[in-house]
Structures are given as structure tokens and as C-alpha cells.
Amino acid sequence: MLTSAMLSDVLNALKDSIVDKVVVVGEDPQVQQLAETFSAVYLCANRVNLNSAIEKATSFCVQKGAGAVLVLPADIPLVKAKEIDRIIKLAKGVYPVVVLSPSKDCGTNALYQSPPKLIPACFGPKSFLAHIRSAYGRGVSARLYSSTGLAADIDSAEDLNIIFNIPNKTECRKVLERIAQDNQKQRNF
């Protein structure tokens, strides 16, 4: 439920943004159904690791004629359409360009590339620095975009407190509130 709620929040932000097409990569029939609900293309990851799945999706986008690609993880429920738009607008007038948005723990929560495939995906611990090094090592202009909504990814139980500490009306928060209410009811018995 929580994963679906977070993905719904990200897909809602993308739907309201200037992004043209959305591709969701996963291995779960529920994720596929959710992607289709948002009119997104679904690609089955076939049990590959995260970075291989991102590379597969990027190749798919290039085959379909994409001139730029934005990668967002599903665990950033606080992201807003205006933040996505700002990332894309930050890249305007610079070519080739990579725009990166860090997570609170130095991971990467947004990777925009125009054109696609300028640098390889290397998501994981400390990936923000790895992406910057990769861009500079290839002589590609790297721009940075930081925001609370993009920095707040959900990697641990402690991260869930962020959802409650920042006012929001996300699907993720609704699920967490239901879980909290159910737990409270069980304690009262």
C-alpha cells in the first residue's frame, strides 16, 4: 500500500508537470496497473538491478525519440509538479546538460539528461557525488536543483516522520495515517 501510494504521488506530480511522456519500470502487476491508470508506459524490469532498469528505460525512451530524460524514484512522495518543471527549465539553453537533485543523504532523487545517455545511472548510496563526477569527467555541464520535496525520500522508518512533519495531502500520508489509526485501534483492545 505504501509503495503504491508513493508512486501515485510521483505520478500525480508528473501528470501536472510539463513532462510529455512517463515510463514506469517495475516487476509488479500492481505497479503496472497503477502506471496504466496514469496513462504511463510500463516496462518490466525482469529482475535486473535499479541502474540496469534505468538504463533499459532510458534506451527505450531514446528509441521512441526522446530528446531528454528525467529519472525520478518512486519514493519521493513530496515532489511537486513545479519542482519537476524547474528542473527541466533549469536545463534550457544549455546543451548538453545534466541536472541533478540530491537526497538528504547524498543520494540522487532526480537525474535529468539532455540528450539522454550522457552519463550512466549510478543510483545508490552517495550517488549524487558519483553522478557529478561522471558529468564533469565527460565534460558535461551539470546543474543542481535542491528542494525539500525532492530531498525527502523514504528509505527508512525514520524518513516516514518527514511526511508528518511537513504539511501535505499526499496519498502516502493518507496511507500512513490509516496505518497509525489501525495500530491505535489494536492497542485499545
Secondary structure, DSSP 8 states (H G I E B T S, - for coil): -HHHHHHHHHHHHHHTSS----EEEES-HHHHHHHHHTT-EEEE-TT--HHHHHHHHHHHHHHTT-S-EEE--TT-TT--HHHHHHHHHHHTT-SSEEEEEE-TTS-EEEEEEESTTSS----STTHHHHHHHHHHHTT-EEEE---HHHH----STTTHHHHHHS----HHHHHHHHHHHHHHHHHH-
